[in-house]
Amino acid sequence: MKIKQVFSALFLTLAFANQAYANAESYILKMGTNRVVSFEFTKAKNAKLPTLLFLPGVNRGLLSSDEALENLAEKGFGIVTMNFSTQPISVSQLDKGVKPDFRNSTYTLESYHAEVAALSNELQKNFKVKTIIPISISFSSAVSSTLPNFPFIIDAVPMTASAAVNPELEAYRAYLRSGEIFNPIFGPGITRSMLDQSYYQQWRPQVDSMITTFDLDKNRKDDMVEGYTVASRAAEGFVWDLKKTSADTRRVFIFAKDDSETLLKDQLQLFLKAMDSTPNALAFLVKDSGHVVSSDQPEAYANIVTYLLTNDIKNVTGIFEVNPSTGKSKLYSGEEAKKFAKDLIKSL
């Protein structure tokens, strides 16, 4: 297999890997010998349309072959799907014998900002992409929430708080930390060890599944488990703070009506706060969809993204209720939108 390398002004290495399907190609962005970001790229068919940068979920990135993304590619959008350096598909691409950067470094949510920024930079320089629109999903919305330098971001089924996603784990973490007061010297270390054991137990079977599904390097299993654990640590105690969200970013949310009650409730409460602090707050609530809207309702998901990026939505605010079964949607604005959100919260 031929390997093509391109060197940017930032001395990042771009290595061509293989053709994934149709017009999508797989690449490896090297941020160093021990830190790589795998991604797929599909060139925009319509030069006037932006390229959509899909940030990954907690397990992995989306695939260019996913129905919703194929739909968007057919409409003319450029498509990029990425995996953070700590996720198995990226870890598997490290050279043999190389120890991952995250083994020696403390990763925070801001650490993932650097990976999004590096990939965006390479897309602009080496792929001649002019406009990039980040679209997060679940976990990566925690990264997106404070992502700078993007005028428009779409957050699908966002993790608005780690406690809303996994109440039991956050309760366990709070319990362990409360015990540190009685053991200030060794307590924090015990807390860290106990939490990591929980993460290892959770991620080992997921890594086995990823290795089998994507034919990854099984010799990297321990690194993959650790990579997932690093991401879990980075998200501990996360709460979306609108004060930390860039004022220069127009942000749109996509919620799922059948998402977990704790998460949907927290998402709606965040949206209500956004309505009070942001003049153009906008959200979509997709009926008959679980947590991953792009998989459960791919056509509705693609239509929402298309609407947002091909229409003038500068003055569109409120919350759309989207009904995929009828193909219709209704916009609630102003006080009506607040009442809609509050009534839905009460029903959960």
Residue pairs with C-beta under 8 A, 6 or more apart in sequence:
1 17
1 18
2 16
3 15
3 16
3 17
4 15
4 16
5 13
5 14
5 15
6 13
6 14
6 126
7 13
8 14
8 121
8 122
8 125
8 126
9 125
10 118
10 121
12 29
12 30
12 31
12 118
12 121
12 122
13 29
13 30
14 27
14 28
14 29
14 30
14 122
14 126
15 27
15 28
15 30
16 25
16 27
17 25
17 26
17 27
17 28
17 38
17 93
18 25
18 26
19 25
19 26
20 26
20 40
20 63
20 64
20 65
21 64
21 65
22 42
22 65
23 42
23 43
23 73
24 40
24 41
24 42
24 64
24 65
24 73
24 79
25 40
25 41
25 42
26 38
26 39
26 40
27 38
27 39
27 40
27 41
28 36
28 37
28 38
28 39
28 90
28 93
29 36
29 37
29 38
29 39
29 118
29 119
29 122
30 36
31 37
31 85
31 114
31 115
31 118
32 101
33 95
33 98
34 94
34 98
34 99
34 100
34 101
35 85
35 100
35 101
35 102
36 85
36 90
36 93
36 94
37 82
37 83
37 84
37 85
37 90
37 115
37 118
37 119
38 61
38 82
38 83
38 89
38 90
38 93
39 61
39 80
39 81
39 82
39 83
39 119
40 61
40 63
40 64
40 79
40 80
40 81
41 78
41 79
41 80
41 123
41 127
42 64
42 73
42 78
42 79
42 80
43 78
43 127
44 50
44 51
44 76
44 77
44 78
44 129
45 73
45 74
45 76
45 77
46 75
46 76
46 77
48 76
49 75
49 76
49 77
49 78
49 309
49 310
50 77
50 78
50 130
50 131
50 132
50 133
50 309
51 77
51 78
51 79
51 80
51 123
51 129
51 131
51 132
51 133
52 72
52 77
52 78
52 79
52 80
52 132
52 133
52 135
52 305
53 80
53 82
53 116
53 119
53 120
53 123
53 132
53 133
53 134
53 135
54 61
54 62
54 69
54 79
54 80
54 81
54 82
54 135
54 137
55 61
55 82
55 116
55 134
55 135
55 136
55 137
55 140
55 141
55 143
55 144
56 62
56 81
56 82
56 83
56 84
56 87
56 137
56 139
56 140
57 137
57 138
57 139
57 140
57 292
58 138
58 139
58 231
59 87
59 206
59 210
60 83
60 87
60 88
60 89
60 210
61 81
61 82
61 83
61 87
61 89
62 69
62 81
62 137
62 294
63 69
63 81
64 70
64 73
64 79
64 81
66 294
66 295
66 298
67 295
67 298
67 299
68 294
68 295
68 298
68 299
68 301
68 302
69 79
69 81
69 294
69 302
71 298
71 299
71 302
72 79
72 302
72 305
72 306
73 79
75 302
75 306
77 305
77 306
77 309
78 129
80 119
80 123
80 132
82 115
82 116
82 119
83 89
83 90
84 90
84 112
84 115
84 140
84 231
85 91
85 100
85 101
85 102
85 115
85 227
86 100
86 102
86 107
86 227
86 228
86 230
86 231
87 224
87 227
87 228
87 231
88 207
88 210
88 211
88 214
88 216
88 220
88 224
88 227
88 228
89 210
89 214
89 216
91 100
91 216
91 220
91 223
91 224
91 227
92 214
92 216
92 217
92 220
92 224
94 100
94 220
94 223
100 223
100 226
100 227
102 226
102 227
102 230
103 223
103 226
105 111
107 230
107 231
107 233
107 234
108 234
109 142
109 143
109 145
109 146
109 234
109 235
109 238
110 146
111 234
112 140
112 143
112 234
113 143
113 146
113 147
113 148
116 134
116 143
116 147
117 149
120 132
123 129
123 132
124 130
124 132
132 150
133 150
133 152
133 153
133 154
133 309
134 144
134 147
134 150
134 153
134 154
135 153
135 154
135 155
135 156
135 305
136 143
136 144
136 153
136 154
136 155
136 156
136 158
137 156
137 157
137 292
137 294
138 156
138 157
138 158
138 159
138 165
138 291
138 292
139 159
139 231
139 235
141 155
141 156
141 157
141 158
141 159
141 160
141 240
142 158
142 159
142 162
142 235
142 238
142 240
144 153
144 155
144 158
145 155
145 158
145 240
145 241
145 244
145 245
146 244
146 245
146 246
147 153
147 246
147 249
148 246
149 246
150 246
150 249
151 248
151 249
151 250
152 249
152 250
152 251
152 252
153 249
153 250
153 251
153 252
154 251
154 252
154 253
154 254
154 305
154 308
155 251
155 252
155 253
155 254
156 253
156 254
156 293
156 294
156 301
157 254
157 255
157 256
157 259
157 263
157 267
157 291
157 292
157 293
158 240
158 253
158 267
158 270
159 165
159 235
159 238
159 263
160 239
160 240
160 263
160 266
160 267
160 269
160 270
161 238
161 239
161 240
161 266
162 169
162 170
162 235
162 236
162 237
162 238
162 239
163 170
163 171
163 239
163 262
164 260
164 262
164 263
164 265
164 266
164 267
165 260
165 262
165 263
167 262
169 198
170 237
172 195
172 198
173 191
173 195
173 236
173 237
176 190
176 191
176 194
176 195
177 191
179 187
179 190
179 191
180 187
180 188
180 190
180 191
181 187
183 190
195 233
195 236
196 229
196 233
199 228
199 229
199 232
199 233
200 225
200 229
203 224
203 225
203 228
203 229
203 232
204 225
206 228
207 221
207 224
207 225
207 228
208 221
210 216
210 224
211 217
211 218
211 221
211 224
216 224
240 270
242 270
242 273
242 274
242 277
242 278
245 251
250 280
251 274
251 278
252 282
252 283
252 284
252 308
253 267
253 270
253 271
253 282
253 283
253 284
254 283
254 284
254 286
254 293
254 301
254 304
255 264
255 267
255 268
255 271
255 283
255 284
255 285
255 286
256 264
256 285
256 286
256 289
256 290
256 291
256 292
256 293
256 296
257 264
257 285
257 286
257 287
257 288
257 289
258 287
258 288
258 289
258 290
259 267
259 289
259 290
259 291
260 291
261 348
263 291
264 344
264 348
265 345
265 348
268 341
268 344
268 345
269 345
271 281
271 283
271 319
271 341
272 338
272 341
272 342
274 281
275 281
275 317
275 337
275 338
279 317
280 314
280 315
280 316
280 317
281 317
281 318
282 313
282 316
282 317
282 318
282 319
282 320
283 318
283 319
283 320
284 304
284 319
284 320
284 322
284 329
285 319
285 320
285 321
285 322
285 344
286 293
286 297
286 300
286 301
286 304
286 322
286 324
287 321
287 322
287 323
287 324
287 325
288 296
288 297
288 323
288 324
288 325
289 296
289 297
289 300
289 324
290 296
293 300
293 301
294 301
297 324
299 324
300 322
300 324
304 320
304 322
307 313
316 331
317 333
317 334
317 337
318 331
318 332
318 333
318 334
318 336
318 337
319 331
319 332
319 337
319 340
319 341
320 329
320 330
320 331
320 332
321 329
321 330
321 332
321 340
322 329
323 329
332 339
332 340
